[in-house]
Amino acid sequence: MGRVIVVNHVTLDGVMQSPGRAAEDTRGGFTYGGWAAEYADDQALATVYARVAEGGGLQLLLGRRSYEEMLGYWNSQGGPFKDGLNSAPKYVASRTLREPLPWPNSTLLDGDVVEAVAQLKQDSSGDLTVMGSGDLLQTLMRHDLIDEYLLSITPVVLGTGRRLFAEGSPPASFRLVDSTATGNGVIIARYQTANDSST
């Protein structure tokens, strides 16, 4: 059985909106885009890559906005990360997209997203990695479909923006599996949820 792993950047006050670039996500008039970029380093990337490899390689589970944002950005870039994303299986939760999807190896989840993700977990032997996808995450949280969070906690406070654990998120408790601090002051923390049965 597969597991759902959330891999995201968050600020100290829990904001996950637009970490990489200024125009990545400006919903709500958000003007602090790119807040995580200056803290990125090889140590942080190596930690994320190692976790993805541990889970059997990259399989992405994405909401529509994150899917289109990643597609638009990474297909304009060169290098191995683009190739890795293109070859990775991608499962997309959307009410508005229609197949065929424009990115190679992409599958649109049919019907109810909760049932579709539960079935994906049942059928998969590896991890399903969620990046970004804030709206999808809220749905997955409410239905106990997330098994682990790998969070890069960046030492900034923004005071505004869309948060990982938004108002109304269900109460939850987590178990810290491991953590490491980078030279830039980012804490990479790996938390398993109460419903995770891998340990």
QUINORCOR-V326064 format. One record per residue. RES is the residue in one small letter. PHI is phi in whole degrees, -180 to 180 (* if undefined). OMEGA is omega in radians with two decimals (999 if undefined). D_LAST is the distance of its C-alpha to the last C-alpha in Angstrom with 2 decimals. Layout:
res:RES phi:PHI omega:OMEGA d_last:D_LAST
res:RES phi:PHI omega:OMEGA d_last:D_LAST
This chain:
res:m phi:* omega:-3.13 d_last:13.42
res:g phi:-83 omega:-3.14 d_last:13.54
res:r phi:-132 omega:3.09 d_last:12.13
res:v phi:-102 omega:-3.09 d_last:14.54
res:i phi:-116 omega:3.09 d_last:14.46
res:v phi:-93 omega:3.09 d_last:17.34
res:v phi:-122 omega:-3.06 d_last:19.13
res:n phi:-146 omega:2.95 d_last:22.11
res:h phi:-91 omega:3.01 d_last:24.60
res:v phi:-138 omega:3.01 d_last:25.47
res:t phi:-82 omega:3.09 d_last:28.21
res:l phi:-62 omega:3.10 d_last:27.99
res:d phi:-97 omega:2.93 d_last:29.30
res:g phi:86 omega:-3.14 d_last:26.75
res:v phi:-74 omega:3.09 d_last:29.08
res:m phi:-118 omega:-3.03 d_last:27.69
res:q phi:-72 omega:2.95 d_last:31.04
res:s phi:52 omega:-3.12 d_last:32.70
res:p phi:-73 omega:-2.94 d_last:31.01
res:g phi:-93 omega:-3.03 d_last:32.54
res:r phi:-146 omega:-3.07 d_last:36.17
res:a phi:-58 omega:-3.05 d_last:38.94
res:a phi:-99 omega:-3.06 d_last:39.52
res:e phi:-60 omega:-3.13 d_last:35.96
res:d phi:-156 omega:-3.08 d_last:35.84
res:t phi:-105 omega:3.12 d_last:38.84
res:r phi:-54 omega:3.13 d_last:38.32
res:g phi:72 omega:-3.12 d_last:39.78
res:g phi:74 omega:-3.11 d_last:41.91
res:f phi:-65 omega:-3.05 d_last:39.03
res:t phi:-117 omega:-3.06 d_last:40.71
res:y phi:-105 omega:-3.09 d_last:38.05
res:g phi:-56 omega:-3.14 d_last:36.52
res:g phi:94 omega:-3.03 d_last:35.32
res:w phi:-64 omega:-3.12 d_last:34.04
res:a phi:-94 omega:-2.97 d_last:31.09
res:a phi:-60 omega:-3.07 d_last:33.15
res:e phi:-72 omega:-3.14 d_last:34.70
res:y phi:-96 omega:-3.13 d_last:31.38
res:a phi:-68 omega:3.07 d_last:29.91
res:d phi:-151 omega:-3.07 d_last:29.72
res:d phi:-63 omega:-3.13 d_last:28.45
res:q phi:-65 omega:3.13 d_last:25.64
res:a phi:-65 omega:3.13 d_last:24.18
res:l phi:-63 omega:-3.13 d_last:24.65
res:a phi:-63 omega:3.13 d_last:23.11
res:t phi:-65 omega:3.13 d_last:19.88
res:v phi:-66 omega:3.14 d_last:19.71
res:y phi:-61 omega:-3.13 d_last:20.77
res:a phi:-64 omega:3.14 d_last:18.18
res:r phi:-67 omega:3.11 d_last:15.33
res:v phi:-63 omega:3.13 d_last:17.17
res:a phi:-63 omega:3.12 d_last:17.65
res:e phi:-61 omega:-3.12 d_last:14.00
res:g phi:-87 omega:3.07 d_last:13.55
res:g phi:96 omega:-3.14 d_last:16.41
res:g phi:98 omega:-2.99 d_last:19.35
res:l phi:-78 omega:2.89 d_last:20.90
res:q phi:-130 omega:-3.04 d_last:21.12
res:l phi:-101 omega:2.98 d_last:22.52
res:l phi:-121 omega:-2.96 d_last:22.57
res:l phi:-134 omega:2.90 d_last:25.53
res:g phi:-80 omega:-3.06 d_last:28.01
res:r phi:-60 omega:-3.09 d_last:31.66
res:r phi:-62 omega:-3.14 d_last:32.73
res:s phi:-67 omega:3.08 d_last:30.03
res:y phi:-59 omega:-3.11 d_last:30.64
res:e phi:-69 omega:3.12 d_last:34.36
res:e phi:-66 omega:3.14 d_last:34.06
res:m phi:-66 omega:3.11 d_last:31.87
res:l phi:-60 omega:-3.10 d_last:34.15
res:g phi:-63 omega:-3.09 d_last:37.26
res:y phi:-80 omega:-2.97 d_last:36.18
res:w phi:-71 omega:3.08 d_last:34.41
res:n phi:-78 omega:3.00 d_last:36.96
res:s phi:-100 omega:3.14 d_last:39.61
res:q phi:-106 omega:3.04 d_last:37.87
res:g phi:-102 omega:2.99 d_last:37.90
res:g phi:98 omega:-3.02 d_last:35.45
res:p phi:-69 omega:-3.12 d_last:32.26
res:f phi:-66 omega:3.08 d_last:30.15
res:k phi:-61 omega:-3.12 d_last:32.55
res:d phi:-63 omega:3.12 d_last:32.32
res:g phi:-64 omega:3.10 d_last:28.54
res:l phi:-68 omega:-3.14 d_last:28.60
res:n phi:-63 omega:-3.07 d_last:31.37
res:s phi:-85 omega:-3.09 d_last:29.62
res:a phi:-73 omega:2.98 d_last:26.19
res:p phi:-63 omega:-3.13 d_last:25.68
res:k phi:-130 omega:3.12 d_last:26.25
res:y phi:-111 omega:-2.95 d_last:25.80
res:v phi:-121 omega:3.07 d_last:28.09
res:a phi:-96 omega:-3.13 d_last:28.35
res:s phi:-158 omega:3.02 d_last:32.04
res:r phi:-95 omega:-3.02 d_last:34.85
res:t phi:-111 omega:3.14 d_last:37.55
res:l phi:-73 omega:3.08 d_last:36.73
res:r phi:-130 omega:3.07 d_last:38.05
res:e phi:-80 omega:0.09 d_last:37.38
res:p phi:-79 omega:3.09 d_last:38.03
res:l phi:-79 omega:-2.98 d_last:35.96
res:p phi:-76 omega:-3.07 d_last:37.41
res:w phi:-97 omega:-3.13 d_last:34.47
res:p phi:-55 omega:3.06 d_last:33.69
res:n phi:62 omega:3.13 d_last:30.73
res:s phi:-107 omega:3.12 d_last:30.46
res:t phi:-127 omega:3.07 d_last:29.87
res:l phi:-82 omega:3.12 d_last:30.89
res:l phi:-76 omega:-3.11 d_last:28.70
res:d phi:-86 omega:2.99 d_last:31.09
res:g phi:69 omega:-3.09 d_last:31.51
res:d phi:-67 omega:-3.04 d_last:29.18
res:v phi:-66 omega:3.14 d_last:26.52
res:v phi:-63 omega:3.12 d_last:23.94
res:e phi:-65 omega:-3.11 d_last:24.50
res:a phi:-65 omega:-3.14 d_last:24.65
res:v phi:-70 omega:3.08 d_last:21.31
res:a phi:-59 omega:3.11 d_last:19.62
res:q phi:-69 omega:3.08 d_last:21.35
res:l phi:-58 omega:3.12 d_last:20.39
res:k phi:-60 omega:-3.13 d_last:16.67
res:q phi:-64 omega:-3.05 d_last:17.49
res:d phi:-86 omega:-3.02 d_last:19.64
res:s phi:-91 omega:3.05 d_last:17.75
res:s phi:-105 omega:-3.12 d_last:15.64
res:g phi:-126 omega:-3.14 d_last:14.95
res:d phi:-79 omega:2.97 d_last:14.45
res:l phi:-107 omega:-3.03 d_last:17.32
res:t phi:-97 omega:3.08 d_last:18.40
res:v phi:-104 omega:3.02 d_last:20.53
res:m phi:-121 omega:-3.07 d_last:23.12
res:g phi:61 omega:2.96 d_last:25.73
res:s phi:58 omega:-3.05 d_last:26.29
res:g phi:-57 omega:-3.13 d_last:26.62
res:d phi:-66 omega:3.09 d_last:28.07
res:l phi:-61 omega:-3.14 d_last:25.47
res:l phi:-60 omega:3.13 d_last:22.69
res:q phi:-60 omega:3.10 d_last:24.46
res:t phi:-65 omega:-3.14 d_last:24.45
res:l phi:-63 omega:3.10 d_last:20.77
res:m phi:-61 omega:-3.08 d_last:20.00
res:r phi:-63 omega:-3.10 d_last:22.34
res:h phi:-113 omega:3.05 d_last:20.65
res:d phi:54 omega:-3.12 d_last:16.95
res:l phi:-102 omega:3.12 d_last:16.40
res:i phi:-99 omega:-3.11 d_last:14.75
res:d phi:-103 omega:-3.04 d_last:11.02
res:e phi:-157 omega:3.02 d_last:11.52
res:y phi:-120 omega:2.96 d_last:14.68
res:l phi:-114 omega:-2.99 d_last:16.01
res:l phi:-111 omega:2.98 d_last:19.23
res:s phi:-95 omega:-3.03 d_last:22.22
res:i phi:-92 omega:-3.01 d_last:23.97
res:t phi:-92 omega:-3.03 d_last:27.63
res:p phi:-78 omega:3.03 d_last:30.03
res:v phi:-137 omega:3.02 d_last:32.46
res:v phi:-122 omega:-3.10 d_last:33.39
res:l phi:-108 omega:3.10 d_last:35.21
res:g phi:77 omega:3.13 d_last:35.86
res:t phi:-157 omega:3.11 d_last:35.94
res:g phi:119 omega:-3.12 d_last:34.10
res:r phi:-76 omega:-3.04 d_last:31.40
res:r phi:-103 omega:3.09 d_last:28.22
res:l phi:-61 omega:3.09 d_last:24.58
res:f phi:-103 omega:-3.03 d_last:24.31
res:a phi:-76 omega:3.03 d_last:27.78
res:e phi:-53 omega:-3.13 d_last:29.89
res:g phi:93 omega:3.06 d_last:28.72
res:s phi:-62 omega:-3.12 d_last:25.02
res:p phi:-68 omega:3.06 d_last:23.07
res:p phi:-58 omega:-3.11 d_last:21.74
res:a phi:-156 omega:3.02 d_last:18.05
res:s phi:-128 omega:-3.03 d_last:15.78
res:f phi:-135 omega:3.06 d_last:13.11
res:r phi:-114 omega:3.11 d_last:10.84
res:l phi:-73 omega:-3.14 d_last:12.19
res:v phi:-89 omega:3.03 d_last:10.01
res:d phi:-163 omega:3.11 d_last:13.30
res:s phi:-154 omega:3.08 d_last:16.91
res:t phi:-149 omega:3.09 d_last:20.13
res:a phi:-110 omega:3.10 d_last:23.75
res:t phi:-86 omega:3.10 d_last:26.18
res:g phi:-65 omega:3.12 d_last:29.81
res:n phi:-92 omega:3.09 d_last:30.79
res:g phi:89 omega:3.07 d_last:28.94
res:v phi:-81 omega:3.04 d_last:26.14
res:i phi:-101 omega:3.09 d_last:22.78
res:i phi:-101 omega:-3.03 d_last:19.89
res:a phi:-117 omega:-3.14 d_last:16.95
res:r phi:-113 omega:-3.11 d_last:13.46
res:y phi:-118 omega:2.99 d_last:12.09
res:q phi:-102 omega:-3.13 d_last:9.27
res:t phi:-89 omega:-3.07 d_last:10.87
res:a phi:-64 omega:-3.09 d_last:10.71
res:n phi:-88 omega:-3.13 d_last:10.54
res:d phi:-72 omega:-3.09 d_last:7.46
res:s phi:-112 omega:-3.06 d_last:5.59
res:s phi:-82 omega:-3.10 d_last:3.80
res:t phi:-114 omega:999 d_last:0.00
